[in-house]
């Protein structure tokens, strides 16, 4: 599922780059849940991939809203730190919701469906774990001075970028399978690629 990975990664890497620019905006919101909330067994490749892309579109939108709400400007270091922690907390919630949505799709009715579903679930679960680890480390950010905060924050931001850009490597082994073809033909997945690369 190389194309799936490319679309997912292209959306996620937007987040740390924008955070580095310290953008601010509106309040955050969780995924709206376009993927089915009930467990499904044996979905067709088209239905499964459409569900995955629909769920991920909700996730990307929610993360973008949280990114916009992150306030990195100002001299109140404690407030900046709290805003960063709030962003990570929200992203953990969004990722958990995404993991639940992906699992609810079950196993697609294709030759390597079980392996594909397991790998996709594992990739998002790993992402959730990495963000939680980053959140735990961020709780110790110093607020004694801007210089001390910046020195400690920069490595965490770089780690965040590394975690996101390394996400999805396991999906590459599904290159050329039925799910990859379904992704290419899915309007929902085309929308993900278009909206997240803009």
MIFINU-408526 format. One record per residue (C-alpha): residue number from 0; residue in three letters; x, y, z. Coordinates in steps of 0.25 Angstrom, whole numbers, always signed. Layout:
BEGIN
<kolba NUM, "ALA", <X, Y, Z>>,
...
This chain:
BEGIN
<kolba 0, "UNK", <+0, +0, +0>>,
<kolba 1, "UNK", <+11, +10, -4>>,
<kolba 2, "UNK", <+1, +20, -9>>,
<kolba 3, "UNK", <-7, +19, +4>>,
<kolba 4, "UNK", <+6, +22, +12>>,
<kolba 5, "UNK", <+10, +34, +3>>,
<kolba 6, "UNK", <-4, +41, +5>>,
<kolba 7, "UNK", <-3, +38, +20>>,
<kolba 8, "UNK", <+11, +43, +21>>,
<kolba 9, "UNK", <+9, +55, +12>>,
<kolba 10, "UNK", <-3, +60, +22>>,
<kolba 11, "UNK", <+5, +57, +35>>,
<kolba 12, "UNK", <+18, +64, +31>>,
<kolba 13, "UNK", <+10, +77, +29>>,
<kolba 14, "UNK", <+8, +78, +44>>,
<kolba 15, "UNK", <+22, +79, +50>>,
<kolba 16, "UNK", <+26, +88, +39>>,
<kolba 17, "UNK", <+15, +98, +42>>,
<kolba 18, "UNK", <+18, +96, +57>>,
<kolba 19, "UNK", <+32, +101, +55>>,
<kolba 20, "UNK", <+26, +113, +49>>,
<kolba 21, "UNK", <+18, +115, +62>>,
<kolba 22, "UNK", <+4, +117, +56>>,
<kolba 23, "UNK", <-8, +121, +64>>,
<kolba 24, "UNK", <-23, +120, +61>>,
<kolba 25, "UNK", <-36, +113, +66>>,
<kolba 26, "UNK", <-40, +103, +75>>,
<kolba 27, "UNK", <-38, +88, +73>>,
<kolba 28, "UNK", <-48, +77, +69>>,
<kolba 29, "UNK", <-47, +62, +69>>,
<kolba 30, "UNK", <-50, +53, +57>>,
<kolba 31, "UNK", <-64, +53, +52>>,
<kolba 32, "UNK", <-64, +38, +49>>,
<kolba 33, "UNK", <-67, +36, +34>>,
<kolba 34, "UNK", <-63, +22, +35>>,
<kolba 35, "UNK", <-73, +12, +40>>,
<kolba 36, "UNK", <-73, +11, +56>>,
<kolba 37, "UNK", <-78, -4, +55>>,
<kolba 38, "UNK", <-69, -16, +53>>,
<kolba 39, "UNK", <-69, -21, +38>>,
<kolba 40, "UNK", <-63, -34, +33>>,
<kolba 41, "UNK", <-59, -37, +19>>,
<kolba 42, "UNK", <-60, -23, +13>>,
<kolba 43, "UNK", <-57, -22, -1>>,
<kolba 44, "UNK", <-43, -15, -5>>,
<kolba 45, "UNK", <-51, -3, -9>>,
<kolba 46, "UNK", <-59, -2, +3>>,
<kolba 47, "UNK", <-48, -4, +12>>,
<kolba 48, "UNK", <-39, +6, +6>>,
<kolba 49, "UNK", <-50, +16, +5>>,
<kolba 50, "UNK", <-52, +14, +20>>,
<kolba 51, "UNK", <-38, +16, +23>>,
<kolba 52, "UNK", <-37, +29, +15>>,
<kolba 53, "UNK", <-49, +34, +21>>,
<kolba 54, "UNK", <-45, +32, +35>>,
<kolba 55, "UNK", <-31, +38, +32>>,
<kolba 56, "UNK", <-37, +50, +25>>,
<kolba 57, "UNK", <-45, +53, +38>>,
<kolba 58, "UNK", <-32, +50, +46>>,
<kolba 59, "UNK", <-24, +60, +37>>,
<kolba 60, "UNK", <-34, +71, +39>>,
<kolba 61, "UNK", <-35, +69, +54>>,
<kolba 62, "UNK", <-19, +70, +55>>,
<kolba 63, "UNK", <-19, +82, +46>>,
<kolba 64, "UNK", <-29, +89, +55>>,
<kolba 65, "UNK", <-21, +85, +67>>,
<kolba 66, "UNK", <-8, +90, +60>>,
<kolba 67, "UNK", <-15, +104, +58>>,
<kolba 68, "UNK", <-19, +105, +72>>,
<kolba 69, "UNK", <-5, +103, +77>>,
<kolba 70, "UNK", <+0, +116, +82>>,
<kolba 71, "UNK", <+15, +117, +82>>,
<kolba 72, "UNK", <+17, +132, +82>>,
<kolba 73, "UNK", <+18, +141, +94>>,
<kolba 74, "UNK", <+27, +142, +106>>,
<kolba 75, "UNK", <+19, +134, +116>>,
<kolba 76, "UNK", <+27, +121, +115>>,
<kolba 77, "UNK", <+18, +113, +124>>,
<kolba 78, "UNK", <+6, +116, +115>>,
<kolba 79, "UNK", <+14, +112, +102>>,
<kolba 80, "UNK", <+18, +99, +109>>,
<kolba 81, "UNK", <+3, +97, +113>>,
<kolba 82, "UNK", <-1, +100, +99>>,
<kolba 83, "UNK", <+9, +89, +94>>,
<kolba 84, "UNK", <+4, +79, +104>>,
<kolba 85, "UNK", <-10, +82, +100>>,
<kolba 86, "UNK", <-7, +79, +85>>,
<kolba 87, "UNK", <+0, +66, +89>>,
<kolba 88, "UNK", <-12, +62, +98>>,
<kolba 89, "UNK", <-22, +65, +87>>,
<kolba 90, "UNK", <-13, +58, +76>>,
<kolba 91, "UNK", <-13, +45, +85>>,
<kolba 92, "UNK", <-28, +46, +86>>,
<kolba 93, "UNK", <-29, +47, +71>>,
<kolba 94, "UNK", <-20, +36, +68>>,
<kolba 95, "UNK", <-27, +27, +78>>,
<kolba 96, "UNK", <-40, +30, +71>>,
<kolba 97, "UNK", <-33, +27, +58>>,
<kolba 98, "UNK", <-28, +14, +63>>,
<kolba 99, "UNK", <-42, +10, +67>>,
<kolba 100, "UNK", <-48, +14, +54>>,
<kolba 101, "UNK", <-38, +6, +46>>,
<kolba 102, "UNK", <-40, -6, +55>>,
<kolba 103, "UNK", <-55, -5, +53>>,
<kolba 104, "UNK", <-53, -7, +38>>,
<kolba 105, "UNK", <-49, -22, +41>>,
<kolba 106, "UNK", <-41, -30, +31>>,
<kolba 107, "UNK", <-42, -27, +16>>,
<kolba 108, "UNK", <-46, -39, +7>>,
<kolba 109, "UNK", <-33, -39, -1>>,
<kolba 110, "UNK", <-22, -49, -1>>,
<kolba 111, "UNK", <-13, -42, +9>>,
<kolba 112, "UNK", <-24, -35, +16>>,
<kolba 113, "UNK", <-21, -40, +30>>,
<kolba 114, "UNK", <-6, -36, +28>>,
<kolba 115, "UNK", <-10, -22, +23>>,
<kolba 116, "UNK", <-20, -19, +34>>,
<kolba 117, "UNK", <-11, -24, +44>>,
<kolba 118, "UNK", <+1, -15, +39>>,
<kolba 119, "UNK", <-8, -3, +37>>,
<kolba 120, "UNK", <-13, -4, +52>>,
<kolba 121, "UNK", <+1, -6, +57>>,
<kolba 122, "UNK", <+6, +6, +49>>,
<kolba 123, "UNK", <-5, +15, +56>>,
<kolba 124, "UNK", <-3, +9, +69>>,
<kolba 125, "UNK", <+12, +11, +69>>,
<kolba 126, "UNK", <+9, +26, +65>>,
<kolba 127, "UNK", <+0, +27, +77>>,
<kolba 128, "UNK", <+11, +21, +86>>,
<kolba 129, "UNK", <+22, +31, +80>>,
<kolba 130, "UNK", <+13, +43, +82>>,
<kolba 131, "UNK", <+10, +38, +97>>,
<kolba 132, "UNK", <+25, +37, +99>>,
<kolba 133, "UNK", <+28, +51, +94>>,
<kolba 134, "UNK", <+17, +56, +103>>,
<kolba 135, "UNK", <+23, +50, +115>>,
<kolba 136, "UNK", <+36, +56, +111>>,
<kolba 137, "UNK", <+30, +70, +109>>,
<kolba 138, "UNK", <+24, +70, +123>>,
<kolba 139, "UNK", <+38, +73, +127>>,
<kolba 140, "UNK", <+41, +85, +119>>,
<kolba 141, "UNK", <+47, +96, +127>>,
<kolba 142, "UNK", <+40, +109, +128>>,
<kolba 143, "UNK", <+51, +117, +135>>,
<kolba 144, "UNK", <+55, +125, +123>>,
<kolba 145, "UNK", <+52, +126, +108>>,
<kolba 146, "UNK", <+66, +121, +105>>,
<kolba 147, "UNK", <+65, +109, +114>>,
<kolba 148, "UNK", <+51, +105, +108>>,
<kolba 149, "UNK", <+56, +107, +94>>,
<kolba 150, "UNK", <+68, +98, +96>>,
<kolba 151, "UNK", <+60, +87, +102>>,
<kolba 152, "UNK", <+48, +89, +92>>,
<kolba 153, "UNK", <+56, +88, +79>>,
<kolba 154, "UNK", <+60, +74, +80>>,
<kolba 155, "UNK", <+46, +69, +84>>,
<kolba 156, "UNK", <+41, +76, +72>>,
<kolba 157, "UNK", <+51, +69, +63>>,
<kolba 158, "UNK", <+47, +56, +69>>,
<kolba 159, "UNK", <+33, +59, +66>>,
<kolba 160, "UNK", <+37, +61, +52>>,
<kolba 161, "UNK", <+45, +49, +51>>,
<kolba 162, "UNK", <+33, +41, +57>>,
<kolba 163, "UNK", <+23, +46, +47>>,
<kolba 164, "UNK", <+32, +45, +35>>,
<kolba 165, "UNK", <+36, +30, +39>>,
<kolba 166, "UNK", <+22, +26, +40>>,
<kolba 167, "UNK", <+16, +16, +31>>,
<kolba 168, "UNK", <+29, +9, +26>>,
<kolba 169, "UNK", <+22, -5, +28>>,
<kolba 170, "UNK", <+12, -1, +18>>,
<kolba 171, "UNK", <+22, -2, +7>>,
<kolba 172, "UNK", <+22, -17, +6>>,
<kolba 173, "UNK", <+8, -17, +0>>,
<kolba 174, "UNK", <+12, -10, -12>>,
<kolba 175, "UNK", <+4, -14, -24>>,
<kolba 176, "UNK", <-7, -22, -17>>,
<kolba 177, "UNK", <-22, -21, -18>>,
<kolba 178, "UNK", <-22, -10, -7>>,
<kolba 179, "UNK", <-12, -2, -15>>,
<kolba 180, "UNK", <-21, -2, -27>>,
<kolba 181, "UNK", <-33, +1, -19>>,
<kolba 182, "UNK", <-26, +13, -13>>,
<kolba 183, "UNK", <-23, +18, -27>>,
<kolba 184, "UNK", <-38, +17, -31>>,
<kolba 185, "UNK", <-44, +22, -19>>,
<kolba 186, "UNK", <-50, +36, -19>>,
<kolba 187, "UNK", <-49, +37, -4>>,
<kolba 188, "UNK", <-34, +34, -5>>,
<kolba 189, "UNK", <-32, +44, -16>>,
<kolba 190, "UNK", <-38, +55, -7>>,
<kolba 191, "UNK", <-28, +51, +4>>,
<kolba 192, "UNK", <-17, +53, -5>>,
<kolba 193, "UNK", <-22, +66, -11>>,
<kolba 194, "UNK", <-26, +73, +2>>,
<kolba 195, "UNK", <-14, +69, +10>>,
<kolba 196, "UNK", <-3, +73, -1>>,
<kolba 197, "UNK", <-9, +87, -3>>,
